[in-house]
Amino acid sequence: MEIVYTPWRLPYVQAKPTDGCVFCAAQKAPPSFENLVVYSDENLLIMLNRFPYTNGHMLVVPRPHVSSLTGLEESHRCASVRALTLCEVLLRDLFRAHGVNVGLNLGQAAGAGIIDHLHWHILPRWIGDTNFCTVVSELRVIPEDLKATYDRLAGGFAGKTI
């Protein structure tokens, strides 16, 4: 049996379940490593995925607590696409990504883990990366500590507006 140590997950495993929406809770404080928010404005926030598929895995979260694109005002939809564009630029620049995955899962049947507050996933990909490990070996390889990723992206968003 192969053992993979992930000591950074212990606080999550031991944490008590939170009441309410994690995205709404993250909006209540300024960006910080504690809430994983790297960017925030009046329309949306951009935060790291606490359990990323790879380093640089971000979430673009419109502020309104809605579960569908039809629930968003046009201004929030437009701001979200502008945010995804900036995220792509930063992933290519800061992480030297060869490509980028962008995903939006609407509803539990579509694979949404948080079904009541829509959010986009955006993550870097590289030619020859270890993407296959999750499928073949039930193993995910994440070479950078979440705090280092946070610091890198927070610096990239500094001074930017969407």
Secondary structure as UniProt FT lines:
FT   HELIX           7..9
FT   HELIX           10..14
FT   HELIX           22..26
FT   TURN            27..28
FT   TURN            33..36
FT   STRAND          37..40
FT   STRAND          44..48
FT   TURN            55..56
FT   STRAND          58..62
FT   HELIX           69..71
FT   HELIX           74..94
FT   STRAND          99..104
FT   HELIX           108..110
FT   STRAND          120..125
FT   TURN            127..128
FT   HELIX           132..137
FT   HELIX           146..157
FT   TURN            158..159
//
